Amino acid sequence: MAVAAHLPDRRLLVVTAMPVAAFLVLLAALAAASPGLLEAGSLLTLADSAAPLTVLAAGATIVVLCGGIDLSVAALASLASVLLASWAPGLHGWAVPAVVTLCALAGAVQGLVHVAFRIPSFVVTLGGMTLWSALALLASGAATVPMPDSTPTDWAFTRLGGLVPSAVLVALGTMAALAALLRVTPLGRWVRAVGHAEPAARLAGLPIARIKVIAFALSGGTAGLAGVLLVARTFSGAPTLADSLLLPAVAAIVVGGTAITGGHGALWRTLVGAGIVTLLRVGLSYAGVDAAYESILYGVLVVGAVALTIDRSKVSIVK
Amino acid sequence: MIEVSGLRKAYPGVVALDGVSLQIRPGEVVGLAGENGAGKSTLLKALVGLVRPDEGTISVRGRQVRLRGVAEAAAHGIGMVFQEQSLVPNLTAAENILLGCEGSGVRLGVYRWRRLRELAQAQLDKIGSRVDPMARTETLSFAERQMVEIAKVLAIEERTKEPPVVLLDEPTSVLETEEIETLFAQIERLRKHASVVFVSHRLDEVLQVCDRVYVLRGGQVAGEIDPATADAADLHRMMIGTEATGSHYHDDLHTPPERESVRLSVRGLCGDGFSDVSFDLARGEVVAVAGVHGSGREELCRALFGGRAITAGQVELDGETVRLSSPRDAVRAGLGYVPSERKVEGIVAAMSVAENMALPHTGALAREAQAVEEWIERLRIKTPDRHTAIGTLSGGNQQKVVLARWLLTGSLRVLLLDHPTRGLDVGAKSEVYRLIRDLSASGVSVLMLADSLEECIAMSDRVLVMKEGRVTMTLHTPPGAKPDPVELVKEMV
């Protein structure tokens, strides 16, 4: 018990220092191999390529902080891309908020099912994942849906002042907005309390069900926004457009130091995590490694990061 | 057989064992008595290797041993019958009895059922139990499963070739009268095969069954009692010791309740574990609910906070009917609850003092920080600052934070306290009592499940006695007219 009492400090040190150190080491290694990388232009391009992943992982981080997981985000982002491409001709600029809102609702529905029927979140969102994928296939006729007129999404794939990619600002803005929401309202405290000790949170009179549904709605909403970013850069929607981003998104969350067991973690960590994942991907392709090996790396990364960040005081039996 | 010497075990904020020494001789039934938090459980756990003592030694048959788990304790001939039973429900009784030490019951990795049955039967025979060794454990009654557990502990003998030591932790707490009689007969029979350590809250049982009784108090051995010459009152007196003074409970701060002003009115309340419970709580009144395990008082307290379903009946708060279908409802109605499992249900250990105190709070953050600082000062909570993780504080200070949670908003009307002083040291207890007195003076009504009878009587204006889910008696306990704890015990059992 004495160990448990001191755990937070030691944990925090390890879990905070390691992701930041890993990010810097990766950056240094890549810069050593390719000195041009540290120029502003290439750094911004790197950040631009990390933006959709960052947004995708942002809301999902809040679900993980609650002690759950949202496996549906990538499929939902794919669905969002299809819907956006199909609706843009009719709804024009309104297609973007419509898609994001719809995805937030889809997330909320998953949250409601999780809370109301007391089904583990990974099962609900695994079901959700297949459901959104199927809907995306149906809506698109299993084909890529082109955007004949890209005006509604041009804002999300441009360079401000000819330099700063707008997607990077969208990603940072999303992170900042969510972080502010968690900090200024009691939601942040409530989300972590639910993740750390749900029984205590319940007996403190917290609206547990509402907190979880909000977390899933935010996760769905950011997944939709990630879909928008992807459409903006590919000028089309596709039913599997974001599917390959699921494992990298989970990796970004846990590699940043957020514990899969809930409670411990923060949004800025996911930003660092997304940075690490992106640098690794770039590094691998630079080293000429086949893209198929990327998935192996993500798998190892997720398992390793979970092993390091998991709160073992909470799980006496791991299933 | 076993010699324990100078055993000490400290947890942050509380010393569970403070230099305990005792002996257990062959063929002897030794009793352990003491209030909650006296150190009985920790001592038993140390004897089966579930708790590693900080200091002190345990010797078995003259050889000093270091126990690092149930398996090692078993290898030295010590086994425990756990309060929360430890059998695998979907295996047969025989499999459970021989689990992990099947011996000749297994050949080439395959069960030899007939041999297994014989081996298990031999253990059951030792206590004359008629449980069918081939019965699936989950189909057996609680009392039968207990017999299987005892048989399982006795099976240790086959390996050590020495009579084992059987530790019985509260074995009678959920048994019927008849089953208790059977158990006592078994314990008599056990003497031929083993030494027994018997722990029970029921003092008459301890005196009836044991040859000698060690009384623990505050982690120390307060004394030894010979059941032949002592009665329950002697035992109880030794258990509570001399700390029982008025100043400990801040009697001077007592304010009489405003009888004519009813705060909480409960009428015909039914739920799982209790039925037809009716009582009133006046403004500023402190009512303690007394009852043994299974009396339904914990369930009642939970239900009043919306943590368990209420199936019938009505609750009125200051004259208005309230619906209590979740803790959130209860909090909004002006109820507060301090759970007995502080570490699991009271605090969020990894979060800060401020976050824990303001957990349900939704107001502005700046004002909240100020209020938190104010309560840290008013309750003299010992913490480096409000950002410190609450898990690093002592139990008493953690409990003060949990209490402050309900005081922060100033809208508290009724406080439900489920063993508020459990696991706290004497000084911290006294501070909690003082806070209860202050709250009562400010008009908050308190419903309390006390940790000991003495606390129950000392802190309350009235005591409700619960038995088998019903309120069987109400006792007025104003200052100066406190009843004898022994009287109360008679009503409880």
Interface residues (C-beta under 8 A of the other chain):
Chain A: M1 A2 A4 A5 H6 L7 P8 D9 V184 P186 R189 W190 R192 A193 H196 A197 P199 A200 A201 R202 L203 A204 G205 L206 P207 G263 H264 D311
Chain B: Y11 P12 F305 G307 P327 R328 A330 V331 R332 Y337 P339 V344 E345 G346 I347 V348 A349 A350 M351 E355 A358 L359 P360 H361 T362 L365 A389 G391 T392 R405
